[in-house]
Amino acid sequence: MHFSSPSYNDYATTATLSAMELLVLLPVFLYALSAEATIFASVRDTDRRSLRPGHEYYVLPLIRGHGGGLSLAARSNDTCPLAVAQENSEVSDGLPLTFSPVNPKDKFVKMSTDLNVWFAASTICVQSTVW
């Protein structure tokens, strides 16, 4: 049997590999952190305020000239059932929506979380306005 102690070059190679591994893993780690931060970020309105559960909001297109807000409309010639639709006119804000996270402890509406959305309106159709 032959035993030898590692030379200086063996340590230098090991240190270089560790630095290279760090350079490869650092972007992956930073991406994971940013993705996790996004998951817990709150949804914001046009005034950059966090959406609050139970409050009414209008959902409008980001770019003007692309229609109005969200509303309820018949899918065909039948009056019911109603479906979520976008108003044709950009002048129409549509119907107000209310957001309710499944977790009742949430003080804000967060991205990538389960929630209920419902129109703050009544209809002649016997159906829920929650979607």
C-alpha positions as CSV (number, residue, x, y, z in Angstrom):
1,M,0.0,0.0,0.0
2,H,1.0,3.5,-0.7
3,F,-0.3,6.5,1.0
4,S,0.5,10.1,0.2
5,S,-0.6,13.4,1.5
6,P,-2.4,15.8,-0.8
7,S,-0.2,18.4,-2.4
8,Y,-0.9,22.1,-2.7
9,N,-2.1,21.6,-6.3
10,D,-4.7,19.2,-5.1
11,Y,-6.1,21.8,-2.7
12,A,-6.1,24.5,-5.4
13,T,-8.0,22.3,-7.8
14,T,-10.6,21.5,-5.1
15,A,-11.0,25.2,-4.3
16,T,-11.4,26.1,-7.9
17,L,-14.1,23.5,-8.4
18,S,-15.9,24.9,-5.4
19,A,-15.8,28.4,-6.8
20,M,-17.0,27.1,-10.2
21,E,-19.8,25.3,-8.5
22,L,-20.7,28.4,-6.6
23,L,-20.8,30.4,-9.8
24,V,-23.2,27.8,-11.4
25,L,-25.4,27.5,-8.3
26,L,-25.6,31.2,-7.4
27,P,-28.0,32.2,-10.2
28,V,-30.2,29.1,-9.5
29,F,-30.3,30.1,-5.8
30,L,-31.1,33.8,-6.6
31,Y,-33.9,32.7,-9.0
32,A,-35.4,30.5,-6.4
33,L,-35.4,33.4,-3.9
34,S,-37.1,35.7,-6.4
35,A,-39.7,33.1,-7.3
36,E,-40.5,32.6,-3.6
37,A,-40.7,36.4,-3.1
38,T,-43.1,36.6,-6.1
39,I,-45.4,33.9,-4.6
40,F,-45.9,35.9,-1.5
41,A,-46.1,39.3,-3.2
42,S,-49.5,41.0,-3.0
43,V,-51.6,41.9,-6.0
44,R,-51.7,45.7,-6.5
45,D,-54.2,48.1,-8.0
46,T,-53.4,50.9,-10.4
47,D,-52.5,53.2,-7.5
48,R,-50.0,50.5,-6.3
49,R,-52.0,49.6,-3.2
50,S,-52.3,46.0,-2.2
51,L,-55.8,44.5,-2.9
52,R,-57.7,43.8,0.3
53,P,-60.1,40.9,0.7
54,G,-63.8,42.0,0.7
55,H,-63.2,45.3,-1.1
56,E,-64.7,45.9,-4.6
57,Y,-62.5,46.4,-7.6
58,Y,-62.9,46.8,-11.4
59,V,-60.8,44.7,-13.6
60,L,-59.8,46.7,-16.7
61,P,-57.5,46.2,-19.6
62,L,-53.9,47.5,-19.1
63,I,-53.9,49.2,-22.5
64,R,-56.7,51.6,-23.5
65,G,-58.7,50.8,-26.6
66,H,-58.9,47.1,-25.9
67,G,-62.4,46.9,-24.5
68,G,-63.9,47.6,-21.1
69,G,-64.0,45.8,-17.8
70,L,-65.3,42.4,-16.9
71,S,-69.0,41.7,-16.7
72,L,-71.5,38.8,-16.8
73,A,-73.1,38.0,-20.2
74,A,-75.1,35.2,-21.9
75,R,-73.1,32.8,-23.9
76,S,-75.7,32.4,-26.7
77,N,-79.2,33.5,-27.4
78,D,-80.3,32.0,-24.0
79,T,-80.6,34.4,-21.1
80,C,-79.0,31.9,-18.7
81,P,-76.4,30.7,-17.6
82,L,-74.2,33.7,-17.6
83,A,-70.4,33.7,-18.2
84,V,-67.6,36.0,-17.4
85,A,-67.2,38.4,-20.4
86,Q,-65.4,41.6,-21.3
87,E,-67.4,44.7,-22.1
88,N,-66.9,45.9,-25.7
89,S,-66.7,49.6,-25.0
90,E,-63.7,50.9,-23.1
91,V,-66.0,53.5,-21.5
92,S,-67.7,50.7,-19.5
93,D,-65.9,49.6,-16.3
94,G,-68.0,46.4,-16.2
95,L,-69.1,45.1,-12.8
96,P,-67.2,45.4,-9.5
97,L,-65.4,42.2,-8.4
98,T,-64.6,41.1,-4.8
99,F,-61.6,38.9,-4.0
100,S,-61.6,36.5,-1.1
101,P,-58.5,34.4,-0.3
102,V,-59.2,30.8,0.8
103,N,-57.0,31.5,3.8
104,P,-59.1,33.8,6.0
105,K,-56.0,35.0,7.8
106,D,-54.6,36.7,4.7
107,K,-54.9,40.5,5.0
108,F,-54.1,41.1,1.3
109,V,-54.8,39.3,-1.9
110,K,-51.5,37.5,-2.8
111,M,-50.2,36.1,-6.1
112,S,-50.2,32.4,-6.7
113,T,-52.7,31.6,-3.9
114,D,-56.1,30.1,-3.9
115,L,-59.0,32.6,-3.8
116,N,-62.6,33.1,-4.7
117,V,-63.6,35.9,-7.0
118,W,-67.2,37.1,-7.3
119,F,-69.2,39.8,-9.0
120,A,-70.8,42.2,-6.6
121,A,-74.0,42.0,-8.6
122,S,-77.3,40.1,-8.6
123,T,-78.7,38.4,-11.7
124,I,-82.0,37.0,-12.8
125,C,-80.3,33.6,-13.3
126,V,-80.3,31.1,-10.5
127,Q,-76.6,30.8,-10.4
128,S,-73.7,31.9,-8.3
129,T,-71.5,34.8,-9.4
130,V,-68.4,33.2,-7.8
131,W,-65.7,31.9,-10.1
